[in-house]
């Protein structure tokens, strides 16, 4: 998973992790989550959105 975050600051990590844990519970993702990249960007497509996720799945 690749997470793109706008207006990022290191002190936001606890809020981000809480949101990821809530999303994992709703979608059935297991914790701990797979390795991920966190990429800071100036802005995202939607002006009010602070986080976008790009997920890549490998299937057999």
mmCIF file of the N, C-alpha and C atoms, coordinates in Angstrom:
data_MODEL
# 
_entry.id   MODEL 
# 
loop_
_atom_site.group_PDB 
_atom_site.id 
_atom_site.type_symbol 
_atom_site.label_atom_id 
_atom_site.label_alt_id 
_atom_site.label_comp_id 
_atom_site.label_asym_id 
_atom_site.label_entity_id 
_atom_site.label_seq_id 
_atom_site.pdbx_PDB_ins_code 
_atom_site.Cartn_x 
_atom_site.Cartn_y 
_atom_site.Cartn_z 
_atom_site.occupancy 
_atom_site.B_iso_or_equiv 
_atom_site.pdbx_formal_charge 
_atom_site.auth_seq_id 
_atom_site.auth_comp_id 
_atom_site.auth_asym_id 
_atom_site.auth_atom_id 
_atom_site.pdbx_PDB_model_num 
ATOM 1   N N  . UNK A 1 1  ? 0.839   -1.174  0.000  1.00 0.00 ? 1  UNK A N  1 
ATOM 2   C CA . UNK A 1 1  ? 0.000   0.000   0.000  1.00 0.00 ? 1  UNK A CA 1 
ATOM 3   C C  . UNK A 1 1  ? 0.884   1.238   0.000  1.00 0.00 ? 1  UNK A C  1 
ATOM 4   N N  . UNK A 1 2  ? 0.439   2.211   -0.747 1.00 0.00 ? 2  UNK A N  1 
ATOM 5   C CA . UNK A 1 2  ? 1.115   3.501   -0.770 1.00 0.00 ? 2  UNK A CA 1 
ATOM 6   C C  . UNK A 1 2  ? 0.124   4.546   -0.270 1.00 0.00 ? 2  UNK A C  1 
ATOM 7   N N  . UNK A 1 3  ? 0.521   5.298   0.725  1.00 0.00 ? 3  UNK A N  1 
ATOM 8   C CA . UNK A 1 3  ? -0.322  6.348   1.275  1.00 0.00 ? 3  UNK A CA 1 
ATOM 9   C C  . UNK A 1 3  ? 0.245   7.690   0.833  1.00 0.00 ? 3  UNK A C  1 
ATOM 10  N N  . UNK A 1 4  ? -0.603  8.502   0.237  1.00 0.00 ? 4  UNK A N  1 
ATOM 11  C CA . UNK A 1 4  ? -0.240  9.862   -0.144 1.00 0.00 ? 4  UNK A CA 1 
ATOM 12  C C  . UNK A 1 4  ? -0.915  10.788  0.862  1.00 0.00 ? 4  UNK A C  1 
ATOM 13  N N  . UNK A 1 5  ? -0.121  11.618  1.514  1.00 0.00 ? 5  UNK A N  1 
ATOM 14  C CA . UNK A 1 5  ? -0.663  12.485  2.562  1.00 0.00 ? 5  UNK A CA 1 
ATOM 15  C C  . UNK A 1 5  ? -0.346  13.945  2.256  1.00 0.00 ? 5  UNK A C  1 
ATOM 16  N N  . UNK A 1 6  ? -1.357  14.785  2.369  1.00 0.00 ? 6  UNK A N  1 
ATOM 17  C CA . UNK A 1 6  ? -1.193  16.229  2.156  1.00 0.00 ? 6  UNK A CA 1 
ATOM 18  C C  . UNK A 1 6  ? -1.081  16.917  3.506  1.00 0.00 ? 6  UNK A C  1 
ATOM 19  N N  . UNK A 1 7  ? -0.329  17.995  3.531  1.00 0.00 ? 7  UNK A N  1 
ATOM 20  C CA . UNK A 1 7  ? -0.165  18.796  4.747  1.00 0.00 ? 7  UNK A CA 1 
ATOM 21  C C  . UNK A 1 7  ? 0.360   17.930  5.895  1.00 0.00 ? 7  UNK A C  1 
ATOM 22  N N  . UNK A 1 8  ? 1.313   17.061  5.589  1.00 0.00 ? 8  UNK A N  1 
ATOM 23  C CA . UNK A 1 8  ? 1.815   16.109  6.568  1.00 0.00 ? 8  UNK A CA 1 
ATOM 24  C C  . UNK A 1 8  ? 2.766   16.754  7.573  1.00 0.00 ? 8  UNK A C  1 
ATOM 25  N N  . UNK A 1 9  ? 2.681   16.278  8.790  1.00 0.00 ? 9  UNK A N  1 
ATOM 26  C CA . UNK A 1 9  ? 3.613   16.614  9.853  1.00 0.00 ? 9  UNK A CA 1 
ATOM 27  C C  . UNK A 1 9  ? 3.766   15.362  10.711 1.00 0.00 ? 9  UNK A C  1 
ATOM 28  N N  . UNK A 1 10 ? 4.954   15.066  11.201 1.00 0.00 ? 10 UNK A N  1 
ATOM 29  C CA . UNK A 1 10 ? 5.170   13.849  11.981 1.00 0.00 ? 10 UNK A CA 1 
ATOM 30  C C  . UNK A 1 10 ? 4.219   13.692  13.178 1.00 0.00 ? 10 UNK A C  1 
ATOM 31  N N  . UNK A 1 11 ? 3.794   14.788  13.767 1.00 0.00 ? 11 UNK A N  1 
ATOM 32  C CA . UNK A 1 11 ? 2.894   14.665  14.923 1.00 0.00 ? 11 UNK A CA 1 
ATOM 33  C C  . UNK A 1 11 ? 1.498   14.161  14.545 1.00 0.00 ? 11 UNK A C  1 
ATOM 34  N N  . UNK A 1 12 ? 1.200   14.019  13.269 1.00 0.00 ? 12 UNK A N  1 
ATOM 35  C CA . UNK A 1 12 ? -0.103  13.499  12.825 1.00 0.00 ? 12 UNK A CA 1 
ATOM 36  C C  . UNK A 1 12 ? -0.123  11.974  12.752 1.00 0.00 ? 12 UNK A C  1 
ATOM 37  N N  . UNK A 1 13 ? 0.988   11.306  13.056 1.00 0.00 ? 13 UNK A N  1 
ATOM 38  C CA . UNK A 1 13 ? 1.073   9.859   12.901 1.00 0.00 ? 13 UNK A CA 1 
ATOM 39  C C  . UNK A 1 13 ? 0.060   9.112   13.760 1.00 0.00 ? 13 UNK A C  1 
ATOM 40  N N  . UNK A 1 14 ? -0.200  9.573   14.985 1.00 0.00 ? 14 UNK A N  1 
ATOM 41  C CA . UNK A 1 14 ? -1.168  8.880   15.851 1.00 0.00 ? 14 UNK A CA 1 
ATOM 42  C C  . UNK A 1 14 ? -2.568  8.938   15.264 1.00 0.00 ? 14 UNK A C  1 
ATOM 43  N N  . UNK A 1 15 ? -2.966  10.089  14.716 1.00 0.00 ? 15 UNK A N  1 
ATOM 44  C CA . UNK A 1 15 ? -4.280  10.207  14.077 1.00 0.00 ? 15 UNK A CA 1 
ATOM 45  C C  . UNK A 1 15 ? -4.356  9.327   12.833 1.00 0.00 ? 15 UNK A C  1 
ATOM 46  N N  . UNK A 1 16 ? -3.288  9.298   12.058 1.00 0.00 ? 16 UNK A N  1 
ATOM 47  C CA . UNK A 1 16 ? -3.264  8.461   10.858 1.00 0.00 ? 16 UNK A CA 1 
ATOM 48  C C  . UNK A 1 16 ? -3.402  6.993   11.233 1.00 0.00 ? 16 UNK A C  1 
ATOM 49  N N  . UNK A 1 17 ? -2.643  6.548   12.224 1.00 0.00 ? 17 UNK A N  1 
ATOM 50  C CA . UNK A 1 17 ? -2.706  5.141   12.636 1.00 0.00 ? 17 UNK A CA 1 
ATOM 51  C C  . UNK A 1 17 ? -4.080  4.779   13.195 1.00 0.00 ? 17 UNK A C  1 
ATOM 52  N N  . UNK A 1 18 ? -4.705  5.680   13.928 1.00 0.00 ? 18 UNK A N  1 
ATOM 53  C CA . UNK A 1 18 ? -6.057  5.429   14.446 1.00 0.00 ? 18 UNK A CA 1 
ATOM 54  C C  . UNK A 1 18 ? -7.043  5.279   13.288 1.00 0.00 ? 18 UNK A C  1 
ATOM 55  N N  . UNK A 1 19 ? -6.913  6.122   12.280 1.00 0.00 ? 19 UNK A N  1 
ATOM 56  C CA . UNK A 1 19 ? -7.776  6.007   11.106 1.00 0.00 ? 19 UNK A CA 1 
ATOM 57  C C  . UNK A 1 19 ? -7.549  4.711   10.347 1.00 0.00 ? 19 UNK A C  1 
ATOM 58  N N  . UNK A 1 20 ? -6.290  4.297   10.226 1.00 0.00 ? 20 UNK A N  1 
ATOM 59  C CA . UNK A 1 20 ? -5.987  3.033   9.543  1.00 0.00 ? 20 UNK A CA 1 
ATOM 60  C C  . UNK A 1 20 ? -6.553  1.842   10.304 1.00 0.00 ? 20 UNK A C  1 
ATOM 61  N N  . UNK A 1 21 ? -6.448  1.874   11.620 1.00 0.00 ? 21 UNK A N  1 
ATOM 62  C CA . UNK A 1 21 ? -6.994  0.790   12.427 1.00 0.00 ? 21 UNK A CA 1 
ATOM 63  C C  . UNK A 1 21 ? -8.513  0.723   12.299 1.00 0.00 ? 21 UNK A C  1 
ATOM 64  N N  . UNK A 1 22 ? -9.177  1.869   12.263 1.00 0.00 ? 22 UNK A N  1 
ATOM 65  C CA . UNK A 1 22 ? -10.633 1.902   12.088 1.00 0.00 ? 22 UNK A CA 1 
ATOM 66  C C  . UNK A 1 22 ? -11.016 1.362   10.715 1.00 0.00 ? 22 UNK A C  1 
ATOM 67  N N  . UNK A 1 23 ? -10.268 1.765   9.685  1.00 0.00 ? 23 UNK A N  1 
ATOM 68  C CA . UNK A 1 23 ? -10.548 1.282   8.327  1.00 0.00 ? 23 UNK A CA 1 
ATOM 69  C C  . UNK A 1 23 ? -10.296 -0.213  8.231  1.00 0.00 ? 23 UNK A C  1 
ATOM 70  N N  . UNK A 1 24 ? -9.250  -0.698  8.876  1.00 0.00 ? 24 UNK A N  1 
ATOM 71  C CA . UNK A 1 24 ? -8.947  -2.125  8.861  1.00 0.00 ? 24 UNK A CA 1 
ATOM 72  C C  . UNK A 1 24 ? -10.087 -2.922  9.493  1.00 0.00 ? 24 UNK A C  1 
ATOM 73  N N  . UNK A 1 25 ? -10.623 -2.427  10.585 1.00 0.00 ? 25 UNK A N  1 
ATOM 74  C CA . UNK A 1 25 ? -11.726 -3.116  11.258 1.00 0.00 ? 25 UNK A CA 1 
ATOM 75  C C  . UNK A 1 25 ? -12.965 -3.180  10.364 1.00 0.00 ? 25 UNK A C  1 
ATOM 76  N N  . UNK A 1 26 ? -13.235 -2.114  9.619  1.00 0.00 ? 26 UNK A N  1 
ATOM 77  C CA . UNK A 1 26 ? -14.418 -2.071  8.756  1.00 0.00 ? 26 UNK A CA 1 
ATOM 78  C C  . UNK A 1 26 ? -14.258 -2.906  7.495  1.00 0.00 ? 26 UNK A C  1 
ATOM 79  N N  . UNK A 1 27 ? -13.034 -3.057  7.013  1.00 0.00 ? 27 UNK A N  1 
ATOM 80  C CA . UNK A 1 27 ? -12.816 -3.733  5.730  1.00 0.00 ? 27 UNK A CA 1 
ATOM 81  C C  . UNK A 1 27 ? -12.267 -5.139  5.875  1.00 0.00 ? 27 UNK A C  1 
ATOM 82  N N  . UNK A 1 28 ? -11.932 -5.555  7.085  1.00 0.00 ? 28 UNK A N  1 
ATOM 83  C CA . UNK A 1 28 ? -11.420 -6.898  7.294  1.00 0.00 ? 28 UNK A CA 1 
ATOM 84  C C  . UNK A 1 28 ? -9.927  -7.051  7.049  1.00 0.00 ? 28 UNK A C  1 
ATOM 85  N N  . UNK A 1 29 ? -9.189  -5.937  6.943  1.00 0.00 ? 29 UNK A N  1 
ATOM 86  C CA . UNK A 1 29 ? -7.737  -6.031  6.810  1.00 0.00 ? 29 UNK A CA 1 
ATOM 87  C C  . UNK A 1 29 ? -7.146  -6.503  8.125  1.00 0.00 ? 29 UNK A C  1 
ATOM 88  N N  . UNK A 1 30 ? -6.136  -7.314  8.037  1.00 0.00 ? 30 UNK A N  1 
ATOM 89  C CA . UNK A 1 30 ? -5.488  -7.809  9.244  1.00 0.00 ? 30 UNK A CA 1 
ATOM 90  C C  . UNK A 1 30 ? -4.412  -6.839  9.706  1.00 0.00 ? 30 UNK A C  1 
ATOM 91  N N  . UNK A 1 31 ? -4.243  -6.754  11.006 1.00 0.00 ? 31 UNK A N  1 
ATOM 92  C CA . UNK A 1 31 ? -3.176  -5.950  11.589 1.00 0.00 ? 31 UNK A CA 1 
ATOM 93  C C  . UNK A 1 31 ? -2.125  -6.878  12.164 1.00 0.00 ? 31 UNK A C  1 
ATOM 94  N N  . UNK A 1 32 ? -0.855  -6.606  12.090 1.00 0.00 ? 32 UNK A N  1 
ATOM 95  C CA . UNK A 1 32 ? -0.295  -5.414  11.470 1.00 0.00 ? 32 UNK A CA 1 
ATOM 96  C C  . UNK A 1 32 ? -0.485  -5.452  9.961  1.00 0.00 ? 32 UNK A C  1 
ATOM 97  N N  . UNK A 1 33 ? -0.567  -4.276  9.390  1.00 0.00 ? 33 UNK A N  1 
ATOM 98  C CA . UNK A 1 33 ? -0.788  -4.143  7.956  1.00 0.00 ? 33 UNK A CA 1 
ATOM 99  C C  . UNK A 1 33 ? 0.503   -4.464  7.204  1.00 0.00 ? 33 UNK A C  1 
ATOM 100 N N  . UNK A 1 34 ? 0.369   -4.755  5.908  1.00 0.00 ? 34 UNK A N  1 
ATOM 101 C CA . UNK A 1 34 ? 1.565   -5.034  5.112  1.00 0.00 ? 34 UNK A CA 1 
ATOM 102 C C  . UNK A 1 34 ? 2.460   -3.801  5.005  1.00 0.00 ? 34 UNK A C  1 
ATOM 103 N N  . UNK A 1 35 ? 3.700   -3.980  4.564  1.00 0.00 ? 35 UNK A N  1 
ATOM 104 C CA . UNK A 1 35 ? 4.588   -2.830  4.396  1.00 0.00 ? 35 UNK A CA 1 
ATOM 105 C C  . UNK A 1 35 ? 3.940   -1.756  3.532  1.00 0.00 ? 35 UNK A C  1 
ATOM 106 N N  . UNK A 1 36 ? 4.222   -0.512  3.850  1.00 0.00 ? 36 UNK A N  1 
ATOM 107 C CA . UNK A 1 36 ? 3.609   0.605   3.133  1.00 0.00 ? 36 UNK A CA 1 
ATOM 108 C C  . UNK A 1 36 ? 4.609   1.731   2.956  1.00 0.00 ? 36 UNK A C  1 
ATOM 109 N N  . UNK A 1 37 ? 4.286   2.588   2.008  1.00 0.00 ? 37 UNK A N  1 
ATOM 110 C CA . UNK A 1 37 ? 5.051   3.815   1.809  1.00 0.00 ? 37 UNK A CA 1 
ATOM 111 C C  . UNK A 1 37 ? 4.166   4.988   2.175  1.00 0.00 ? 37 UNK A C  1 
ATOM 112 N N  . UNK A 1 38 ? 4.751   5.987   2.798  1.00 0.00 ? 38 UNK A N  1 
ATOM 113 C CA . UNK A 1 38 ? 4.053   7.210   3.159  1.00 0.00 ? 38 UNK A CA 1 
ATOM 114 C C  . UNK A 1 38 ? 4.738   8.338   2.395  1.00 0.00 ? 38 UNK A C  1 
ATOM 115 N N  . UNK A 1 39 ? 4.005   8.941   1.462  1.00 0.00 ? 39 UNK A N  1 
ATOM 116 C CA . UNK A 1 39 ? 4.580   9.957   0.591  1.00 0.00 ? 39 UNK A CA 1 
ATOM 117 C C  . UNK A 1 39 ? 3.854   11.279  0.823  1.00 0.00 ? 39 UNK A C  1 
ATOM 118 N N  . UNK A 1 40 ? 4.592   12.277  1.220  1.00 0.00 ? 40 UNK A N  1 
ATOM 119 C CA . UNK A 1 40 ? 4.026   13.605  1.427  1.00 0.00 ? 40 UNK A CA 1 
ATOM 120 C C  . UNK A 1 40 ? 3.884   14.333  0.101  1.00 0.00 ? 40 UNK A C  1 
ATOM 121 N N  . UNK A 1 41 ? 2.726   14.912  -0.121 1.00 0.00 ? 41 UNK A N  1 
ATOM 122 C CA . UNK A 1 41 ? 2.460   15.673  -1.338 1.00 0.00 ? 41 UNK A CA 1 
ATOM 123 C C  . UNK A 1 41 ? 1.925   17.044  -0.964 1.00 0.00 ? 41 UNK A C  1 
ATOM 124 N N  . UNK A 1 42 ? 2.021   17.970  -1.892 1.00 0.00 ? 42 UNK A N  1 
ATOM 125 C CA . UNK A 1 42 ? 1.527   19.324  -1.649 1.00 0.00 ? 42 UNK A CA 1 
ATOM 126 C C  . UNK A 1 42 ? 0.007   19.351  -1.540 1.00 0.00 ? 42 UNK A C  1 
ATOM 127 N N  . UNK A 1 43 ? -0.680  18.627  -2.442 1.00 0.00 ? 43 UNK A N  1 
ATOM 128 C CA . UNK A 1 43 ? -2.139  18.561  -2.406 1.00 0.00 ? 43 UNK A CA 1 
ATOM 129 C C  . UNK A 1 43 ? -2.585  17.298  -3.132 1.00 0.00 ? 43 UNK A C  1 
ATOM 130 N N  . UNK A 1 44 ? -3.826  16.893  -2.875 1.00 0.00 ? 44 UNK A N  1 
ATOM 131 C CA . UNK A 1 44 ? -4.424  15.744  -3.538 1.00 0.00 ? 44 UNK A CA 1 
ATOM 132 C C  . UNK A 1 44 ? -5.520  16.225  -4.471 1.00 0.00 ? 44 UNK A C  1 
ATOM 133 N N  . UNK A 1 45 ? -6.114  15.306  -5.222 1.00 0.00 ? 45 UNK A N  1 
ATOM 134 C CA . UNK A 1 45 ? -7.122  15.657  -6.228 1.00 0.00 ? 45 UNK A CA 1 
ATOM 135 C C  . UNK A 1 45 ? -8.304  16.416  -5.623 1.00 0.00 ? 45 UNK A C  1 
ATOM 136 N N  . UNK A 1 46 ? -8.800  15.933  -4.493 1.00 0.00 ? 46 UNK A N  1 
ATOM 137 C CA . UNK A 1 46 ? -9.896  16.600  -3.788 1.00 0.00 ? 46 UNK A CA 1 
ATOM 138 C C  . UNK A 1 46 ? -9.292  17.535  -2.744 1.00 0.00 ? 46 UNK A C  1 
ATOM 139 N N  . UNK A 1 47 ? -9.627  18.806  -2.739 1.00 0.00 ? 47 UNK A N  1 
ATOM 140 C CA . UNK A 1 47 ? -8.966  19.763  -1.849 1.00 0.00 ? 47 UNK A CA 1 
ATOM 141 C C  . UNK A 1 47 ? -9.136  19.486  -0.352 1.00 0.00 ? 47 UNK A C  1 
ATOM 142 N N  . UNK A 1 48 ? -10.234 18.842  0.060  1.00 0.00 ? 48 UNK A N  1 
ATOM 143 C CA . UNK A 1 48 ? -10.468 18.587  1.490  1.00 0.00 ? 48 UNK A CA 1 
ATOM 144 C C  . UNK A 1 48 ? -9.941  17.229  1.946  1.00 0.00 ? 48 UNK A C  1 
ATOM 145 N N  . UNK A 1 49 ? -9.395  16.444  1.036  1.00 0.00 ? 49 UNK A N  1 
ATOM 146 C CA . UNK A 1 49 ? -8.895  15.113  1.365  1.00 0.00 ? 49 UNK A CA 1 
ATOM 147 C C  . UNK A 1 49 ? -7.428  15.216  1.759  1.00 0.00 ? 49 UNK A C  1 
ATOM 148 N N  . UNK A 1 50 ? -7.074  14.605  2.883  1.00 0.00 ? 50 UNK A N  1 
ATOM 149 C CA . UNK A 1 50 ? -5.695  14.648  3.365  1.00 0.00 ? 50 UNK A CA 1 
ATOM 150 C C  . UNK A 1 50 ? -4.935  13.353  3.111  1.00 0.00 ? 50 UNK A C  1 
ATOM 151 N N  . UNK A 1 51 ? -5.652  12.235  2.872  1.00 0.00 ? 51 UNK A N  1 
ATOM 152 C CA . UNK A 1 51 ? -4.989  10.945  2.667  1.00 0.00 ? 51 UNK A CA 1 
ATOM 153 C C  . UNK A 1 51 ? -5.648  10.211  1.510  1.00 0.00 ? 51 UNK A C  1 
ATOM 154 N N  . UNK A 1 52 ? -4.824  9.675   0.616  1.00 0.00 ? 52 UNK A N  1 
ATOM 155 C CA . UNK A 1 52 ? -5.283  8.764   -0.438 1.00 0.00 ? 52 UNK A CA 1 
ATOM 156 C C  . UNK A 1 52 ? -4.434  7.509   -0.345 1.00 0.00 ? 52 UNK A C  1 
ATOM 157 N N  . UNK A 1 53 ? -5.051  6.372   -0.658 1.00 0.00 ? 53 UNK A N  1 
ATOM 158 C CA . UNK A 1 53 ? -4.356  5.098   -0.583 1.00 0.00 ? 53 UNK A CA 1 
ATOM 159 C C  . UNK A 1 53 ? -4.353  4.459   -1.967 1.00 0.00 ? 53 UNK A C  1 
ATOM 160 N N  . UNK A 1 54 ? -3.201  3.943   -2.338 1.00 0.00 ? 54 UNK A N  1 
ATOM 161 C CA . UNK A 1 54 ? -3.072  3.156   -3.565 1.00 0.00 ? 54 UNK A CA 1 
ATOM 162 C C  . UNK A 1 54 ? -2.700  1.743   -3.122 1.00 0.00 ? 54 UNK A C  1 
ATOM 163 N N  . UNK A 1 55 ? -3.543  0.786   -3.428 1.00 0.00 ? 55 UNK A N  1 
ATOM 164 C CA . UNK A 1 55 ? -3.301  -0.595  -3.015 1.00 0.00 ? 55 UNK A CA 1 
ATOM 165 C C  . UNK A 1 55 ? -3.031  -1.454  -4.239 1.00 0.00 ? 55 UNK A C  1 
ATOM 166 N N  . UNK A 1 56 ? -2.025  -2.299  -4.108 1.00 0.00 ? 56 UNK A N  1 
ATOM 167 C CA . UNK A 1 56 ? -1.687  -3.247  -5.164 1.00 0.00 ? 56 UNK A CA 1 
ATOM 168 C C  . UNK A 1 56 ? -1.830  -4.643  -4.592 1.00 0.00 ? 56 UNK A C  1 
ATOM 169 N N  . UNK A 1 57 ? -2.576  -5.490  -5.282 1.00 0.00 ? 57 UNK A N  1 
ATOM 170 C CA . UNK A 1 57 ? -2.801  -6.854  -4.807 1.00 0.00 ? 57 UNK A CA 1 
ATOM 171 C C  . UNK A 1 57 ? -2.155  -7.844  -5.772 1.00 0.00 ? 57 UNK A C  1 
ATOM 172 N N  . UNK A 1 58 ? -1.500  -8.817  -5.209 1.00 0.00 ? 58 UNK A N  1 
ATOM 173 C CA . UNK A 1 58 ? -0.956  -9.914  -5.987 1.00 0.00 ? 58 UNK A CA 1 
ATOM 174 C C  . UNK A 1 58 ? -1.822  -11.137 -5.744 1.00 0.00 ? 58 UNK A C  1 
ATOM 175 N N  . UNK A 1 59 ? -2.291  -11.722 -6.821 1.00 0.00 ? 59 UNK A N  1 
ATOM 176 C CA . UNK A 1 59 ? -3.121  -12.906 -6.655 1.00 0.00 ? 59 UNK A CA 1 
ATOM 177 C C  . UNK A 1 59 ? -2.472  -14.087 -7.366 1.00 0.00 ? 59 UNK A C  1 
ATOM 178 N N  . UNK A 1 60 ? -2.802  -15.246 -6.921 1.00 0.00 ? 60 UNK A N  1 
ATOM 179 C CA . UNK A 1 60 ? -2.200  -16.466 -7.435 1.00 0.00 ? 60 UNK A CA 1 
ATOM 180 C C  . UNK A 1 60 ? -3.016  -17.023 -8.565 1.00 0.00 ? 60 UNK A C  1 
# 
